Amino acid sequence: MAVASSKPKRILDKMVTNFDLNVFNYVLGTEESNFKHKPDPQIVNYIMEQLNVTKEESVIIGDSKSDILTGKNAGIDTIAVTYGYDSKENLINSNSTYIINTFSELENLIELKK
């Protein structure tokens, strides 16, 4: 698992500490890196390569239209979560593979993807 964010790395580092997210193999911020900003798929493609996973094994979970477009541009399944940053209407219009409203729905979809 990995986090690919447009947030600055210093903020991501605090989030990892505060929310005990050490389970993630990569936590990458695009602000201080040479990665292009989402919806360019560069950062997602890099993570898939580093984790040695295929597009079929991968999914992007996002709470913004930009996240969903990034996954689509990378050619992978997308899960839009309506309990985050963007409006439900924007997420519906992004044509995500899945749209979910609760964390338990996310857990079920992740299990199906395994």
C-alpha positions as CSV (number, residue, x, y, z in Angstrom):
1,M,0.0,0.0,0.0
2,A,1.1,3.5,-0.7
3,V,0.0,7.1,-0.4
4,A,0.5,9.4,-3.3
5,S,-0.4,13.0,-2.5
6,S,-0.1,16.5,-3.7
7,K,0.4,17.6,-0.1
8,P,3.9,18.6,1.0
9,K,6.0,15.8,2.3
10,R,6.4,17.5,5.7
11,I,2.6,17.3,6.2
12,L,2.4,13.7,5.0
13,D,5.1,12.8,7.5
14,K,3.0,14.3,10.3
15,M,-0.1,12.5,9.1
16,V,1.8,9.2,9.1
17,T,2.9,9.8,12.7
18,N,-0.5,11.1,13.9
19,F,-2.6,8.5,12.3
20,D,-0.2,5.5,12.7
21,L,0.0,4.9,8.9
22,N,3.4,3.1,9.0
23,V,1.7,0.2,7.1
24,F,2.3,2.1,3.9
25,N,5.4,1.2,1.8
26,Y,5.6,4.6,0.2
27,V,4.3,8.0,1.2
28,L,5.1,10.4,-1.6
29,G,4.3,14.1,-1.9
30,T,4.6,15.8,-5.2
31,E,5.2,19.3,-4.0
32,E,8.9,18.7,-3.2
33,S,9.6,16.0,-5.7
34,N,10.1,15.8,-9.4
35,F,6.7,14.1,-9.9
36,K,4.1,15.8,-11.9
37,H,0.9,16.8,-10.1
38,K,-2.2,14.7,-10.3
39,P,-4.0,13.9,-12.6
40,D,-0.8,13.0,-14.3
41,P,-0.3,9.3,-13.5
42,Q,3.5,9.5,-13.1
43,I,3.5,9.1,-9.3
44,V,1.1,6.2,-9.4
45,N,3.1,4.5,-12.2
46,Y,6.3,4.9,-10.1
47,I,4.7,3.4,-7.1
48,M,3.4,0.4,-9.0
49,E,6.8,-0.1,-10.5
50,Q,8.5,0.1,-7.0
51,L,6.0,-2.3,-5.5
52,N,6.2,-4.6,-8.5
53,V,2.4,-4.8,-9.0
54,T,0.4,-4.8,-12.2
55,K,-2.3,-2.5,-13.2
56,E,-4.8,-5.3,-12.6
57,E,-3.6,-5.7,-9.0
58,S,-3.8,-2.0,-8.4
59,V,-6.5,0.4,-7.4
60,I,-6.5,4.1,-6.4
61,I,-8.7,5.2,-3.6
62,G,-9.5,8.9,-3.6
63,D,-11.7,11.6,-2.3
64,S,-11.3,14.0,-5.2
65,K,-12.0,14.1,-8.9
66,S,-8.2,14.6,-9.4
67,D,-7.5,11.3,-7.6
68,I,-9.9,9.5,-9.8
69,L,-8.6,11.0,-13.0
70,T,-5.1,10.1,-11.9
71,G,-6.1,6.4,-11.5
72,K,-7.9,6.5,-14.9
73,N,-4.9,8.0,-16.5
74,A,-2.8,5.2,-15.1
75,G,-5.2,2.6,-16.4
76,I,-6.2,1.2,-13.0
77,D,-9.5,0.8,-11.2
78,T,-10.6,3.7,-9.0
79,I,-12.6,3.9,-5.8
80,A,-14.2,7.3,-5.0
81,V,-14.9,7.8,-1.3
82,T,-17.7,10.4,-0.7
83,Y,-16.6,11.1,2.9
84,G,-13.6,13.3,2.1
85,Y,-12.5,16.4,0.2
86,D,-14.6,16.6,-2.9
87,S,-18.4,16.8,-3.4
88,K,-20.3,13.6,-4.1
89,E,-21.5,15.2,-7.4
90,N,-17.9,15.8,-8.6
91,L,-17.0,12.2,-7.7
92,I,-20.0,10.8,-9.6
93,N,-19.1,12.9,-12.6
94,S,-15.5,11.5,-12.5
95,N,-16.9,8.1,-13.6
96,S,-15.0,6.2,-11.0
97,T,-15.0,2.4,-11.2
98,Y,-16.7,2.3,-7.8
99,I,-18.2,5.0,-5.5
100,I,-18.6,4.3,-1.8
101,N,-20.1,6.1,1.1
102,T,-18.7,4.2,4.1
103,F,-15.4,2.7,5.2
104,S,-17.0,-0.8,5.5
105,E,-17.8,-0.6,1.8
106,L,-14.1,0.2,1.1
107,E,-13.0,-2.8,3.2
108,N,-15.3,-5.1,1.1
109,L,-14.0,-3.8,-2.2
110,I,-10.4,-4.2,-1.1
111,E,-11.1,-7.8,-0.2
112,L,-12.6,-8.4,-3.6
113,K,-9.5,-6.9,-5.2
114,K,-7.1,-9.4,-3.4
